Amino acid sequence: MKGTYQKKLNKIFYILAISFILIVTIFSSLFNYTYINQNNNKNLRNSLISKDSTIKNSLSLILSSTSVINETGIAREWANVYPSKKDYYYLLQLYKEICKYGNQLNTVYYQVSVTLNDQESLIVNNEGTFSKSDFFKKTFSNFTQKMWDDTLLYFADNKAPLIFPIYVNNKLDSLYYISIDFGKKYKPVFIYDIPITSIIGENENFFIFNKEGILANSDKEDEKADLAIYKKIQKENLNNVETIEEFDSLRQFIYVFKLGNFPFSIAYKYNKATPSFLFLFVFIFILSSFAIAIILLFHNISNKLYQPIKNTVAKLACSINDNNDIDEFEIFHKNINTLNNMNKELEKAIFEKNMLKNQKYFRDLIFGFPFKNCPLNEDQLLSNYCVANLELSASANDYEGNDWYIQLQKNNIYLYIQSQTLFRDCYAINTGSKTIVIIFQCNNNEDIQALLNPIFDEIDNSCTIYISASKIRKNISQIAKSYKEVQYLADYKYTISENTIITNELITINKKDSFFFPLALENKFIYSIVSKQTNALAIFDELVDDNLIKKNLSSDTRRNFIYSLIGTMIRVFQELKTTPKELIGRNLDYPFLYSNWADKKTLFIIRNNFKDIIESISQINEEYNDEDKLINNMKNYIYENYNDDIMLIDIAQYCNISTAYCSTLFKKLSNTNFKEFLNKYRIEKACELISNNPNIKTKELSSQVGFNSSNSFIRAFKKELNMTPKNYAEFIKE
């Protein structure tokens, strides 16, 4: 079996191998070239060290002649008496001194001439005394009248020595080195004629320079190239260096050092070396062997990398003939749908997990639990937030008690919240079967109205929604406080006209003309009905007396109060999980009650409906069977002894039944086991104790409700309420 991908892989690795070989060849060539040049450079440097010493010694001997002559003072005395006739005496003495010193320097050939800085004085050297016109003739010397004019002009402003190069066939032949001594009107001038071979040697490639520029080139034809090198030397600040300094140009090695005691520097130029034929042969042989080894290595790596793919393809395409070429990725593509489906399922699971995590975080947030691993950034934490509470109830008789219908309306609200783009952060949290809490960022009341008002249009006419909104508070830590506020505002839902957002400002405005039927009182009334308490109708009569008899309510407020009583009646059936037909034997005409709210008979009908409900509940529960009595006895035993270390066997013995039967009854009682039922009741009692005394110690609290240790109490409390006793106490204090 041969694969198209395998062929491509081999091709790629062959290209990589060749590229790698080329890179190694280039770098090794550069390395060897550098090594050869460095080795050659080392030899040149050693040679130049010796040459540097020779040059400095030679120049030192040449310049010492000036010192000897100056020490005699003859040159200065000549300058002082010139142009009197006495100068012939001093010229003769100078001639003797020059000849005497020159005889001592026979190892270095040069000629020194002495004259004064004018056009008329004579010139004296070891060959005799001459007039300047004779001395400047071509037959006598290479020094010209123009050079002398330039010399006088130069020394008018400078004291540093001057140099003139002499070229023969564009090759530097000699140097005229000119220095001047101190004097009054006339100053002694020393002219050294130095053959270049005396100090530097033959067949050398160089140029002499100072800070002002190049003074002499070994070859006039190299002036342009030498100028480029000189500019680079200037950048490297290698003027008048005391030691040999190496300067690497593109094709040459440049060595710079000072010319002895002369105020000039010299730059030697040497071409870079090239490798020999033998070296090239050995080098190519080694590279060829290396190239073969690299190609074999990369071929082996290619096969190793392809082996897992080959094994996988062999399993996926076991029926393919080994002689046929196959496209490996076509085989993979055939299986990609399964992998994609698995990936989508995984992404969906991760998304749902994150959604549940966020849902839990925001649920904890509104209840004031301490939040950990906060998913919000700093800007979100410090933003302005508003909390809104949405409560739904079925207003049509056909949907009474149908939780699915309420859930359908809630889904519409969720979809609306998810579609919002105006609000940067907006979260809908399910807090009950009929309630939703919305937390959103906003800056003013207009933002609140813009988000919440459209929700009224999302709800079907057969359903009623009440929306209460908190004040805008800065910092996300204030959300729990805002949630308490909207719960309080929700008690006024029946006092406000429909499709109106309940706010603190609205309650303040309507306070003078509003009825009193808070949520806590409504819950008490409903509980008294479903628990068959005898004061249920008394609570109803008291509500009517407080709101309709003692107060002179407006027409709208009276209607809202009647609506709230009708809504309470609907909630009673929802709490009992039944319908009017099943409980009292007839359907209730809610539309009639809503439309005839102003009729005095409506209030009488509502009271009779509550009375029928209470009587039906009492009639159904008049006689308990034995099992119900046992369950009541079990509950009463727990209620009376929850603060003791009681066990299931204690209850079984108290009720004179087996522990197995006792456990079965608990399953019917609460769809849970004895331990969970007991702990839940103990936590309820603990919450009551905390409400009465928020500062109670945890250890004392756990003992009072029957736990053996505070740790087990804290674990049970947190499992039940998702917060610690301490957190609950802080929540109560707020």
C-alpha positions in Angstrom: 0.0 0.0 0.0 1.4 3.4 -1.0 0.0 6.7 0.1 0.0 10.0 -1.7 0.7 11.7 1.6 3.7 9.5 2.2 5.1 10.6 -1.2 4.6 14.3 -0.3 6.1 13.8 3.1 9.2 12.2 1.6 9.5 15.0 -0.9 9.3 17.6 1.9 12.0 15.9 3.9 14.2 15.6 0.9 13.8 19.3 0.3 14.6 19.9 4.0 17.6 17.7 3.8 19.0 19.5 0.8 18.2 22.9 2.5 20.0 21.8 5.6 23.0 20.6 3.6 23.1 23.9 1.8 23.0 25.8 5.1 25.7 23.7 6.6 27.8 24.1 3.5 27.5 27.9 3.5 28.2 28.2 7.3 31.1 25.7 7.2 32.5 27.5 4.2 32.3 30.8 6.0 33.8 29.2 9.1 36.7 27.7 7.2 37.2 30.9 5.3 37.2 32.8 8.5 39.5 30.3 10.1 42.0 30.6 7.2 41.9 34.3 7.4 42.2 34.4 11.1 45.3 32.1 10.9 46.7 34.2 8.2 45.9 37.3 10.2 47.7 35.9 13.2 50.8 35.3 11.1 50.6 38.8 9.6 50.2 40.3 13.0 53.3 38.5 14.3 55.2 39.8 11.3 53.9 43.3 11.8 54.9 43.3 15.5 58.5 42.7 14.4 58.2 45.3 11.6 56.7 47.8 13.9 59.7 47.5 16.2 62.1 47.9 13.2 60.3 51.0 11.9 60.1 52.7 15.3 63.8 52.1 15.8 64.8 53.4 12.4 62.6 56.5 12.7 63.9 57.1 16.3 67.5 57.0 14.9 66.6 59.4 12.1 64.8 61.9 14.4 67.5 61.8 17.0 69.8 63.7 14.5 67.6 66.7 15.1 68.0 66.4 18.8 71.8 66.1 18.5 72.1 69.1 16.3 69.7 71.1 18.5 71.7 70.2 21.6 74.8 71.9 20.0 72.8 75.0 19.5 74.5 75.8 16.2 71.3 75.9 14.2 69.7 78.4 16.6 72.9 80.6 16.7 72.9 80.6 12.9 69.2 81.7 12.9 70.0 84.5 15.4 73.0 86.0 13.4 71.4 85.5 10.0 71.8 87.3 7.5 75.2 88.7 8.8 78.4 87.3 7.3 79.0 85.2 10.4 76.4 82.6 9.1 79.2 80.9 7.0 80.9 79.9 10.2 77.7 78.3 11.6 77.0 76.6 8.2 80.4 75.0 8.4 79.8 73.8 12.0 76.4 72.4 10.9 77.9 70.6 8.0 80.5 68.9 10.4 77.8 67.9 12.9 75.5 66.5 10.1 78.4 64.5 8.6 79.5 63.2 12.0 76.1 62.1 13.0 75.4 60.6 9.6 78.4 58.4 9.7 77.0 56.9 12.9 73.8 56.0 11.2 75.1 54.0 8.3 72.6 51.2 9.0 69.7 53.4 8.0 70.0 55.4 4.8 68.5 58.9 4.9 69.6 62.5 4.3 69.0 65.5 6.6 69.2 69.0 5.3 69.0 72.2 7.4 68.0 75.7 6.3 66.1 78.7 7.5 62.5 79.7 6.9 63.1 82.1 4.0 63.9 82.1 0.3 67.5 83.4 0.5 69.2 81.3 3.1 71.5 78.4 2.1 70.8 74.7 2.6 73.3 72.5 4.3 73.5 68.6 4.4 76.1 65.9 4.5 76.9 66.6 0.8 77.7 70.3 1.3 76.1 73.7 1.2 73.7 74.8 -1.6 71.5 77.6 -2.6 67.8 76.9 -2.6 67.6 77.4 -6.4 70.3 74.6 -6.8 68.8 72.4 -4.2 65.3 72.5 -5.8 66.7 71.4 -9.2 65.6 68.0 -10.4 69.2 66.8 -10.9 70.0 67.4 -7.2 66.8 66.4 -5.3 63.1 65.7 -5.7 62.3 68.7 -3.4 60.8 71.5 -5.5 60.3 75.2 -5.2 56.5 74.7 -4.8 57.1 72.3 -1.9 59.2 74.9 -0.2 56.6 77.6 -0.8 53.9 75.3 0.7 56.3 74.6 3.6 56.7 78.3 4.5 53.0 78.8 4.2 52.2 75.8 6.4 54.7 76.8 9.2 53.4 80.3 9.3 50.4 78.9 11.2 51.6 75.4 12.4 54.4 73.9 14.4 53.6 70.3 13.7 55.9 68.4 11.2 55.0 68.3 7.5 55.4 65.4 5.1 55.7 65.3 1.3 55.4 62.0 -0.6 57.6 61.4 -3.7 56.1 59.0 -6.3 58.0 57.2 -9.1 55.7 55.6 -11.7 52.8 56.0 -9.2 54.7 54.1 -6.6 55.8 55.8 -3.3 59.6 56.1 -3.5 60.5 58.4 -0.6 59.1 60.8 2.0 60.3 64.4 2.8 59.7 64.9 6.5 60.0 68.5 7.5 60.1 70.0 11.0 60.9 73.5 12.3 62.7 74.6 15.4 62.0 77.5 17.7 63.5 80.9 16.9 62.9 84.6 16.7 62.6 86.0 13.2 64.4 83.1 11.5 63.8 79.5 12.5 65.8 76.4 11.6 64.0 74.0 9.2 65.0 70.3 9.1 64.3 68.4 5.8 64.6 64.6 6.0 64.8 62.7 2.7 63.8 59.2 3.7 63.7 56.4 1.1 60.5 54.4 1.8 62.4 51.1 1.6 64.6 52.2 4.5 61.9 52.1 7.1 58.9 50.1 5.6 60.5 47.7 3.2 59.7 46.7 -0.3 56.4 45.3 -1.9 54.2 46.5 0.9 50.7 47.9 0.3 49.9 50.8 2.8 49.1 54.4 3.2 50.2 57.1 5.7 47.6 59.3 7.4 46.8 61.6 10.3 43.6 63.3 11.5 43.6 65.7 8.5 43.6 63.0 5.9 45.8 60.6 3.8 49.4 61.9 3.4 50.9 59.2 1.2 49.8 56.1 -0.7 52.0 53.2 -1.5 50.3 53.2 -4.9 48.7 56.4 -6.4 46.1 54.2 -8.2 44.7 53.1 -4.8 43.9 56.6 -3.7 40.1 56.1 -4.1 40.1 52.7 -2.3 42.4 54.0 0.4 40.1 57.0 1.0 37.1 54.6 1.7 39.2 52.7 4.2 40.4 55.9 5.8 36.8 57.0 6.4 36.1 53.7 8.2 39.2 54.1 10.3 38.0 57.5 11.3 34.7 56.0 12.4 36.6 53.4 14.5 38.7 56.3 16.0 42.0 54.6 15.1 44.1 57.8 14.7 47.6 57.7 16.2 47.1 54.4 18.0 50.1 53.3 20.1 49.6 49.6 19.4 48.8 47.6 16.3 45.0 47.6 15.7 43.3 45.3 13.3 40.6 46.7 11.0 38.6 44.2 8.8 37.3 45.5 5.4 35.4 43.5 2.8 38.4 42.0 1.0 41.4 43.0 3.1 42.9 43.0 6.5 44.0 46.5 7.6 46.6 46.9 10.4 47.0 50.4 11.9 49.9 51.7 14.1 51.8 54.8 14.7 55.0 55.6 12.8 57.4 55.8 15.7 57.9 59.3 17.0 56.3 60.8 13.9 52.9 62.3 14.4 51.5 60.1 11.7 50.0 56.6 11.5 50.4 53.9 8.9 47.8 51.5 7.6 49.0 48.2 6.1 46.7 46.4 3.6 46.8 42.7 3.1 44.5 40.7 0.9 42.5 37.9 2.6 43.8 34.4 2.0 42.1 31.8 -0.3 42.1 28.1 0.5 44.4 25.7 -1.4 43.2 23.1 -3.9 44.0 20.2 -1.4 42.0 21.9 1.3 39.0 22.4 -1.1 39.2 18.7 -2.2 39.1 17.5 1.5 36.4 19.9 2.3 34.2 18.8 -0.6 34.7 15.2 0.2 33.6 15.7 3.9 30.6 17.7 2.8 29.5 15.0 0.3 29.7 12.3 3.0 27.8 14.5 5.3 25.1 15.2 2.7 24.6 11.4 2.0 24.3 10.8 5.8 21.8 13.7 6.2 19.6 12.5 3.3 19.5 8.9 4.7 18.7 10.3 8.2 15.8 12.5 6.9 14.5 9.6 4.9 14.4 7.5 8.0 12.7 10.3 10.0 10.1 10.7 7.3 9.3 7.0 7.5 9.1 7.0 11.3 6.7 10.0 11.2 4.5 8.4 8.6 4.4 5.1 10.5 1.5 6.1 12.9 -0.5 7.3 9.9 0.2 4.2 8.0 -1.0 2.0 10.9 -4.1 4.1 11.3 -4.9 4.0 7.6 -4.3 0.2 7.5 -7.0 -0.2 10.2 -9.5 2.2 8.4 -8.8 0.8 4.9 -7.9 -2.8 5.5 -9.8 -3.9 2.4 -7.7 -1.8 0.0 -5.2 -3.6 -2.3 -1.6 -3.1 -1.2 -0.6 -2.4 -4.8 -3.0 0.5 -5.1 -2.1 4.1 -4.2 -4.4 5.6 -1.6 -5.2 9.1 -0.4 -4.9 8.9 3.4 -6.8 12.1 4.1 -9.7 11.0 1.9 -10.1 8.0 4.3 -9.9 10.4 7.3 -12.5 12.6 5.7 -14.9 9.8 5.5 -14.7 9.5 9.3 -14.6 13.2 10.1 -18.4 13.5 10.5 -18.4 11.2 13.5 -15.5 13.2 15.0 -17.3 16.5 14.4 -20.5 15.2 16.0 -18.6 14.1 19.0 -16.9 17.5 19.2 -20.2 19.3 18.9 -21.6 17.1 21.7 -18.5 18.0 23.8 -18.9 21.7 23.1 -22.5 21.5 24.0 -21.7 19.8 27.3 -19.1 22.4 28.1 -21.5 25.2 27.2 -24.2 23.8 29.4 -21.7 23.3 32.2 -20.6 27.0 32.0 -24.3 28.1 31.8 -25.1 26.1 35.0 -22.0 27.6 36.6 -23.0 31.1 35.7 -26.6 30.4 36.8 -25.4 29.3 40.2 -23.0 32.3 40.5 -25.8 34.9 39.8 -28.3 33.0 42.0 -25.8 33.1 44.9 -25.2 36.8 44.1 -28.9 37.9 44.6 -29.2 36.0 47.8 -26.0 37.7 49.2 -23.8 34.6 49.3 -20.1 35.2 49.3 -19.0 34.7 45.7 -15.8 32.8 44.8 -14.1 32.5 41.4 -15.9 35.6 40.2 -16.1 35.4 36.3 -16.5 39.2 36.0 -13.8 41.7 35.3 -13.0 44.8 37.4 -15.2 47.2 35.2 -18.2 44.8 35.6 -17.7 44.6 39.3 -17.8 48.4 39.8 -20.6 49.1 37.3 -24.1 50.4 38.0 -26.7 47.6 38.3 -30.5 47.4 38.6 -32.4 44.3 39.8 -35.9 43.5 38.5 -38.3 40.9 39.8 -40.9 39.4 37.4 -43.8 37.4 38.7 -46.3 35.6 36.4 -49.8 34.3 37.0 -52.4 32.8 34.7 -55.4 35.2 34.4 -57.5 33.0 32.2 -59.6 30.2 33.7 -58.4 27.7 31.1 -54.8 28.0 32.2 -55.4 27.9 35.9 -52.9 25.7 37.6 -51.1 24.9 34.4 -47.4 25.3 35.2 -46.4 24.5 31.6 -48.2 27.6 30.4 -46.3 29.8 32.9 -43.1 28.2 31.8 -43.9 29.0 28.2 -44.3 32.7 29.0 -41.0 32.6 31.0 -39.3 31.1 27.9 -40.5 34.1 25.9 -38.9 36.4 28.5 -35.6 34.4 28.4 -35.5 34.7 24.6 -36.1 38.4 24.8 -33.3 38.9 27.3 -30.9 36.9 25.2 -31.7 39.0 22.2 -30.8 42.3 23.9 -27.8 44.1 22.4 -28.3 47.5 23.9 -27.3 46.3 27.4 -23.8 45.1 27.8 -24.5 42.7 30.7 -28.0 41.4 31.3 -28.8 38.1 33.2 -32.1 36.3 33.7 -32.2 34.0 36.7 -35.0 31.6 37.5 -35.9 32.0 41.2 -39.2 30.1 41.3 -41.8 28.4 39.2 -43.4 31.8 38.5 -40.7 34.2 39.2 -37.6 35.5 37.3 -35.0 37.9 38.5 -33.2 40.1 35.9 -29.9 41.7 36.7 -28.6 44.3 34.2 -26.2 47.2 33.9 -27.8 50.6 33.5 -27.0 54.3 34.2 -30.5 55.9 34.5 -34.2 55.3 34.7 -34.6 55.6 31.0 -32.4 52.4 30.6 -34.6 50.6 33.1 -37.8 51.5 31.1 -36.1 50.6 27.8 -35.3 47.1 28.9 -38.4 46.2 31.0 -41.3 47.8 29.3 -41.1 45.6 26.1 -41.5 42.5 28.4 -45.2 43.3 28.9 -45.7 42.8 25.1 -43.9 39.5 25.3 -46.6 38.0 27.6 -49.8 36.4 26.3 -53.1 38.2 27.3 -54.1 35.1 29.2 -51.2 35.7 31.6 -50.5 38.5 34.0 -47.0 39.8 34.8 -45.9 42.0 37.7 -42.5 43.8 37.4 -40.8 45.5 40.2 -37.4 47.3 39.7 -34.9 48.4 42.3 -32.9 51.6 42.5 -29.7 51.8 40.5 -26.7 50.9 42.7 -23.0 51.0 42.1 -20.9 47.9 42.6 -22.1 44.3 42.2 -21.9 43.7 45.9 -25.1 45.8 46.2 -27.2 43.3 44.2 -28.4 41.4 47.2 -29.7 44.7 48.7 -31.5 45.5 45.5 -33.0 42.0 45.4 -34.5 42.6 48.9 -35.9 45.9 47.6 -37.7 44.3 44.7 -39.2 41.6 46.9 -40.6 44.3 49.1 -41.9 46.2 46.1 -43.6 43.1 44.8 -46.1 43.2 47.7 -47.6 46.2 46.0 -48.3 44.5 42.7 -52.1 44.6 43.2 -52.1 48.3 44.1 -50.5 49.4 40.8 -52.2 49.5 37.5 -51.3 46.8 34.9 -48.3 47.1 32.6 -46.6 49.4 35.1 -43.1 48.9 36.5 -43.3 49.0 40.3 -40.5 51.3 41.8 -39.9 53.0 45.1 -40.8 56.3 43.5 -44.1 55.0 42.2 -45.0 53.5 45.6 -44.3 56.8 47.3 -46.6 58.6 44.9 -49.4 56.1 45.3 -49.1 55.6 49.1 -52.0 57.9 50.0 -54.4 55.9 47.8 -53.3 52.3 48.0 -54.6 49.1 49.6 -52.7 47.0 52.1 -52.2 43.4 51.1 -48.4 42.6 51.3 -47.0 39.3 50.2 -46.3 38.1 53.7 -50.0 38.6 54.7 -51.1 36.8 51.5 -48.8 33.9 52.3 -50.2 33.7 55.8 -53.8 33.7 54.4 -53.0 31.0 51.9 -51.2 28.9 54.6 -54.2 29.2 56.9 -56.5 27.9 54.2 -54.4 24.9 53.1 -53.6 23.9 56.7 -57.3 24.0 57.7 -56.9 26.8 60.3 -60.1 28.2 61.7 -59.0 31.8 61.4 -58.7 31.8 57.6 -62.0 33.5 56.9 -61.3 35.9 59.8 -58.1 37.1 57.9 -60.2 37.6 54.8 -62.8 39.7 56.7 -60.1 41.7 58.3 -58.5 42.5 54.9 -61.9 43.6 53.5 -62.5 45.7 56.6 -59.1 47.4 56.5 -59.1 48.2 52.8 -62.8 48.7 51.7 -64.6 49.8 54.9 -62.0 51.9 56.8 -60.5 53.4 53.6 -62.2 55.4 50.8 -60.2 53.8 47.9 -60.4 55.2 44.5 -62.1 53.2 41.8 -58.8 51.9 40.3 -57.3 51.0 43.7 -60.5 49.2 44.7 -60.4 47.2 41.4 -56.8 46.3 42.0 -57.6 45.1 45.5 -60.4 42.8 44.1 -58.0 41.6 41.5 -55.4 40.7 44.2 -58.1 38.6 46.1 -58.9 36.8 42.9 -55.2 36.2 42.3 -54.8 34.8 45.8 -57.7 32.4 45.1 -55.8 31.2 42.1 -52.7 30.7 44.1 -54.6 28.6 46.7 -55.5 26.1 44.0 -51.9 26.1 42.7 -50.6 25.4 46.2 -53.0 22.5 46.5 -52.0 21.3 43.0 -55.6 20.8 42.1 -58.4 22.6 40.1 -61.7 24.1 41.4 -63.6 21.3 39.6 -61.6 18.6 41.5 -61.7 20.3 44.9 -65.2 22.0 45.2 -66.9 20.3 42.3 -67.3 23.3 39.9 -65.3 25.6 37.8 -64.9 29.2 38.9 -65.8 32.0 36.4 -62.7 34.2 36.7 -63.5 36.4 33.7 -66.9 37.2 35.3 -65.2 38.2 38.6 -62.6 40.3 36.8 -65.1 42.1 34.6 -67.6 42.7 37.5 -65.2 43.8 40.1 -67.3 46.9 41.0 -70.4 44.8 41.8 -70.8 44.3 45.6 -71.9 40.7 44.9 -68.4 39.9 43.5 -66.8 40.3 46.9 -69.5 38.1 48.4 -68.9 35.4 45.7 -65.1 35.6 46.4 -65.7 35.0 50.2 -68.0 32.1 49.5 -65.4 30.5 47.2 -62.8 30.7 50.0 -65.4 29.3 52.4 -66.1 26.3 50.0 -62.4 25.7 49.6 -61.9 25.6 53.3 -64.8 23.2 53.9 -63.7 20.9 51.0 -60.2 20.6 52.5 -61.7 19.9 55.9 -64.1 17.3 54.6 -61.3 15.5 52.7 -59.1 15.3 55.8 -61.7 14.6 58.4 -60.6 11.0 58.7 -57.0 9.8 58.7 -56.1 6.3 57.9 -53.7 4.4 60.1 -50.7 5.2 57.9 -51.4 8.9 58.0 -51.6 8.7 61.8 -48.3 6.9 62.0 -46.7 9.6 59.7 -48.1 12.3 61.9 -46.7 10.6 65.0 -43.3 10.3 63.4 -43.3 14.0 62.4 -44.4 15.0 65.9 -41.7 12.9 67.5 -39.1 14.7 65.4 -40.6 18.1 66.1 -40.4 17.4 69.8 -37.1 15.7 70.0 -35.0 17.1 67.1 -32.5 18.7 69.5 -31.6 15.2 70.9 -29.5 12.6 69.4 -32.4 10.6 67.9 -32.2 7.7 65.5 -34.6 5.9 63.2 -34.9 3.0 65.7 -36.1 5.4 68.3 -39.0 6.5 66.2 -39.8 2.9 65.2 -39.9 1.9 68.9 -42.0 5.0 69.7 -44.5 4.1 66.9 -44.3 0.4 67.7 -43.3 -0.5 64.1 -40.2 -2.0 62.5 -37.4 0.2 61.3 -37.8 -1.0 57.7 -41.5 0.0 57.7 -40.6 3.3 59.4 -38.1 4.0 56.6 -40.8 3.2 54.0 -43.1 5.7 55.6 -40.4 8.4 55.5 -40.2 7.8 51.8 -43.9 8.6 51.5 -43.6 11.5 53.8 -41.0 13.5 52.1 -39.6 11.4 49.3 -36.4 11.2 51.2 -34.8 9.3 54.1 -35.0 9.9 57.9 -31.6 11.5 58.2 -32.2 14.1 55.5 -35.7 14.9 56.8 -34.3 15.3 60.4 -31.4 17.5 59.2 -33.7 19.7 57.1 -36.0 20.3 60.1 -33.0 21.1 62.3 -31.7 23.6 59.7 -35.1 25.3 59.7 -35.0 25.6 63.5 -31.4 26.9 63.2 -32.6 29.6 60.8 -35.3 30.6 63.3 -32.7 30.9 66.1 -30.4 33.0 63.9 -33.3 35.2 62.9 -34.0 35.9 66.6 -30.3 36.2 67.5 -27.9 36.8 64.5 -24.9 36.9 66.9 -25.4 33.4 68.3 -22.2 31.2 68.2 -22.1 28.4 65.7 -21.0 25.9 68.3 -23.9 26.8 70.6 -26.4 26.9 67.7 -25.4 23.3 66.5 -25.8 22.0 70.0 -29.3 23.5 70.4 -30.6 21.9 67.2 -29.2 18.4 68.0 -25.9 18.2 66.1 -23.0 16.4 67.7 -20.3 18.7 66.3 -20.2 22.2 64.7 -18.4 20.8 61.6 -21.2 18.4 60.7 -23.7 21.2 61.4 -21.9 23.6 59.0 -21.8 20.9 56.3 -25.5 20.1 56.6 -26.4 23.8 56.7 -24.3 24.6 53.6 -25.8 21.6 51.8 -29.3 22.7 52.5 -29.0 26.5 51.9 -25.7 26.8 49.9 -24.3 29.1 52.6 -22.7 28.8 56.0 -24.6 29.8 59.3 -22.3 32.8 59.5 -23.2 33.9 56.0 -26.9 33.5 56.7 -26.5 35.6 59.9 -24.9 38.4 57.9 -27.6 38.1 55.3 -30.3 38.5 58.0 -28.5 41.5 59.5 -28.7 43.3 56.2 
